[in-house]
Amino acid sequence: MPDHFTYDYAIIRVVPKVEREEFINVGVIVSCASNGFLEARIELNESRLLAIDPTLDLDLIRSYLAVIPVMCAGGKAAGAIGQLPMRERFHWLVAPRSTIIQTSRVHTGLCKHLPDVIEHLLNLMVRTSRHRDGEDIC
C-alpha cells in the first residue's frame, strides 16, 4: 500500500445572492480514485450566512446541502447520479454552477490518511477561528 495518496478536493459554498458574488464556505468534498474514496462533510454556520442575507430560507439550504453526502455515497438513495461511477459523481458534484450552492475549483493534495484531510480542510477553509478543533496537518 502506498505511503501517501493523491486526492482531489473542492470547497462547498453557499452563495446567497449570486450577482453579489459573496459566499460562505460550508463544507468540503474529497475524492481519491486510487482508494475508492469520495466523501463530503457539511458544517453550516447559519449566523454567518444570515449576516450576509437575513432573508435566506435556511431549511431549503439545509435540504440542498444534505444531498451532497448522499451523492458521494452513491447507490439508489442518490437517484440516477448515485448510479454513476465514483469519479463521475465527483465531477458532477464539482461542475461549475450559478446557483445558491456552488463549489470552488478542484484542488489536488497528498496525504497519508484521507479522513484527516477532511478535518484539516474543514479547519482551514470552513470553520472560523472560534470553532476550530485543532490545526492538525495531514
Buried (B, 14 or more C-beta within 10 A) or exposed (E): EEEEBEBBBBBBBBBBEEEEEEBBBBBBBBBBBEEEBBBBBBBBBBEEBBEBBEEBEEEEBEEBBEBBBBBBBBEEEBEEBBEBEBEEBBBEBBEEEEEBBBBBEBEEBEBEEBEEBBBBBBBBBBBEEEEEEEEEEB
